[in-house]
């Protein structure tokens, strides 16, 4: 609770694969994986309900406004419409996008899209948030804003798993770090 665990390694080392397994999107080829005391392969729905994901790739719907993206996303978690609207409004304030609430995704900068992705990832108030290189491709100011928001999540009690290939980011943000590397084409920890 309230900690940040860093997964540091070069591109292609297996960081995203690890995230996908923890989010029950992939099954481990060997061994076992327990997330919040649950076998991720055996209980994927339960794991997904308690774990938030902020993927590397933009998963926003370009046909919806910023606010509508959040309320539509809330349906995946069975959040009632009134609650979803209230949470969306609070999260837009949290990620500093209140003034963009009615904007379409194409009108947002890259940093704004990353912050909206973060809001989507925590909309259902997960206990664990998986962040797959959340600052990739953003300017230094947006990177700092994202890290301020991650600090806010930690202060609220969320546990974070942050993947990055930037040593400075891992050292400056994570309480503990695991380095993932390559060995003859296979990832190892």
Residue, then its C-alpha position, 0 to 999 in steps of 0.5 A: x500500500x502506498x509504495x512504488x515498485x520499479x521494473x527497469x530494463x531496455x526495450x524488449x526485455x519483458x517489462x510489458x509482457x510482465x504487465x500483461x501477465x499481471x493484468x491477466x491478459x497473458x498466461x505465464x508459460x511457466x511458473x505461477x503469478x499471484x496478484x493480490x493473493x489471486x492466481x491471475x490465470x485462474x481468476x482473470x476477472x477478479x484480478x482485472x477488477x482490482x488492478x488498474x492498467x495504464x498502457x504504453x499505447x493510447x487506448x482512448x476512443x477518438x470519437x468521444x470527448x475526454x469526459x465521455x471516454x471516462x464514462x464509457x470506460x467505467x462501463x467495463x467495471x459496472x460503475x453506475x452512470x451517476x457514480x461514473x460521471x462524478x468520478x470522471x469529473x474528479x479525475x479530470x481535475x486530478x489529471x488537470x484536464x477539466x478545461x478539456x472535458x468537452x474536447x475530442x481526443x485529437x485536440x489533446x497533446x501527447x502529454x494530455x493523452x497520457x494523463x487521460x490514460x492515467x485517469x482511465x486506469x484509476x477510474x475503478x479505484x484499483x488497489x494496484x496500478x500497473x504503469x507501462x512506461x507512463x512518461x514515454x514520449x512526453x515533454x519534461x513538464x508533462x513528465x513531471x505532472x504525471x509523476x506528481x499525479x503518481x505521488x498523489x495516488x501513492x498518498x491515497x494508498x495505491x500500490x504502483x508498479x512502474x516500468x521504465x527504461x530510464x534509470x533516473x526515473x526508476x531511481x527517483x520514483x520507486x521504493x524498490x527496483x528490479x532490473x530486467x535484462x536480456x540473455x540469449x534472446x530470453x528475458x531474465x530477472 
